[in-house]
Amino acid sequence: MTAAPIDVLQPGAAIPRHRHDTPYAAIVLSGGYEEAGDGGRYRAGPGDVLIHAAFSAHLDRAPLRRTTVLNLPLPTLWARTSSRMRIDDADRLARLAERDVRDGQASLLEALTPGPGGLQDDVDVLAKALSEATAPAASAWSRQWDVVRQTAWRRFTAAYGVGPARYRVEARTRRAWSRLIVGREELSDIAAAEGFADQAHMTRDVRALTGRTPGQWRALHHSFKTGAG
């Protein structure tokens, strides 16, 4: 049996933007902090559950008091997108996960409820737009919101720890990875649908983000389904 780890964040601590290759849930047991990542920007407190999809990236900053967080791994294909959820009895979940991760996972998946939305400053609206398949061009977004482009880019980078262009590329690549893992679409069709210049372009970005090419992921997923290897 394996126990889920509990992290402690001290007041004023900051964790720079980083990526997790496998999905997990961060359950806030006490205290609170701000997180900014591919699911948006949230101020999380006790009972909040921040779901992190595979290959997601985020930063954590400025807890006002000592904060404890239970980090619970999730099944690979369960969390296809990052989001904010809630759980009524986080302490009970922590006790279960302390004995066995699998018990904690089962309890979490049964007890999750939708959480409140994230922050809605202009940089957060931009983050949501950049995460969508129809992400706008920088100039078009700046005109729509009457924001000087350079100012918006500077504020976005300060809030999310990454520039808008890279944020958009990573969002597109995660969508493509998810499609090639769960479906049977031709790789060239996925590349076209997600806005890559061609299949080779998608292959480069998927490999850069995940460490494997789309073809390798397809072969790996097939071996999982058939029990090969």
N, C-alpha and C positions, 0 to 999 in steps of 0.2 A: 504494500500500500504506500502511496506517495502523498505527502501533504502539500497543499498549495502554499506558496510563499506569501508572507505579509511584509510589506515595505513600510518604513517610517520616514516621513518627510518632516524636517525641522522647520520652524518658522522662518520665512524669508528664503527658503531653498528654491533653487531653480534647476531644472533638468533640461539641457539643450535638446533641440529637435533630434529625434532618433527613430529608427525603423525597427519593427518587429516582423519577422518572417512568418510567424504562426499566429493565428487569432487567439485572443484572450479577452477576459472581462476584468476590468479594474473596479472593484466594489469598495466604495468609501465607507469605512467603519466609523471613523471619527475625524473631526477637523474639516478641512476643505481646501481646495486649490483650483486654479484655472488651468484648463487644458485647451490647446489649439492644435487641430490636426485635420485629417481629411474628412472627418465627420462634422467639422465646424468648430466653434469656440464655446466652451461651457465653463460656468463656475459651479463646480460639483461639491456637494456636501453629503453628510451621512445618509445612506440608503440609495444614493445615486450609483448607477452601474454604467460605466463607459465601455461599450463594446468596441473592440479594435479588430478590424478585418485583417486577413493575411496581407503582409507587405504594406501595412499602413504606417504612417509616420506622424509624430506629434511632439509637442513640447509641453512641459509642466512648469508652472511658476507660482511663486509667492503665496504659499499657504500662510494664513495669518496666525495659526497656532499649530502645535504638533498634530500631524495627520497620519492616520494609519490606513493602509490600502491593501486589500486582499487581491492578489493577482491570480486569476483562475484560468488555466488554459481551456480552450474550446475546441470542439471537433473542427477539422480543417475546412469543411464546406458549410458549416453552420452559419458563420458570420460572413456574408458576402459584402456587406458594407458596414462602416463604422457608424455608431449611433449612441444616443443617451437613453437609458432605461431606468427603471426603479425596482426596488425590492423592499417589501415591508419589514422583514426580519433579517437584517444583514448579519447580526451577531449569531443567529442560529446557523446561517449559511457558513459562517466562518468556522464554527465548531464542527460542522460536518466535513468541510474541506480540510480541516486540520487532521482528521482521521484518514480521509481518502479523497483524492481529487475527483474520482468518479462519482462519489456520493454528492459532492459539492456541485458538480456539473448537472446532475439530474435534478437536484433541488433548485438550482438557479433557473434552468430552462422551464421548469414548471411554474415558478413564482414571478417571472419577469412581467412587468407592465410598462407601457410607454411612459417615457419621462418628458419633462418640459422641454421646450425648444431651447436652442442656444442663443447666444448674443446676436443682436441684429444691427450692429454698427455697419457703416458702409463697407468696411473691409470684410465683414462676415457675409454680407450680401454678395460681394464679389467672389468670396470663396465658394459659396453655393453655386454661383453661375459657372465658375471655372470647373466645377465637378461634374457638370452636365454634358451630355453628348453635343449639345448645341452651344457650347461655351462661346461667348462673344469675343470679338477682337478687342484688344485693349482700348483702342481709340473710340470704338462704338460705346463701350461701357462708360468710359470717361465722359463722353458727351451726354449720355443718358442721365448720369448722376451729377452732372455739372461739377466734376472734380478734375483738377489738373492731373494729367496722367502720372507725372513724376511724383507728385505728392501721394497719390493713391498707392503707387508701387512701393514707396518708402514706408508708408503706414502699414501696408499689408505685410511686408517683410518683417517689420518690427513686431507685429502681432502674431504671425504664424511661423517665423523663423526660416522662411524660404521665399523666394521670389514668385510672383504669380505665374510666370512662364513654366517654371519647374513644377509648381503645384498642379497646373493644368496637364502637363505631360504625365505626371505620376497618376493622376486620376484616370486619364484615358488608358494608360497601360494596365491599371488594375481592372478596369472594365473589360478590356480585351482578355486578360488572363482568366478572369472569372468565366467569360463566355467559352473560351477554349477548353476549360476544365469540365464544365457541366454539360456542354452541348456537343453536337456532332457537326456543326457548321464547318464549311471549308475555311481554312486559315485565311485565304485570300478574301473571302467574303467578310470575315470579322475585321480584317484590316481596313477594308473599304468602308464598312459600316461605322467604324470608330474614328475615321478621319485620318488614318495614316496614309502617307504618300503611296506606299505599296506594302506587300507582305514582308519584304526585307527590312523596311523601316520598322514595322511592328516587331519583327524578330529581334532587332537590335535593342529596342526599348524594353521588351519583355525580359530579355537576358540581362540587361543592365539592372533592372529592378529586382528580379527574382533569382538570378544566377543560373537559370536554365532557359533554353529556347522553347518556343511553342511546341515544336515537334517532340522534344524531350518530355515536356509536361504531358502531352497526349499519351506518349508511351507509358509514362509512369502511372497516369490515371488508369489506363487500361490494365496494367498489371495489378493495381489495387482491386479493380472490379472483378478480375478473373481469378485472383489469388495466385497469379504467377510470381515466380521468384521467391 
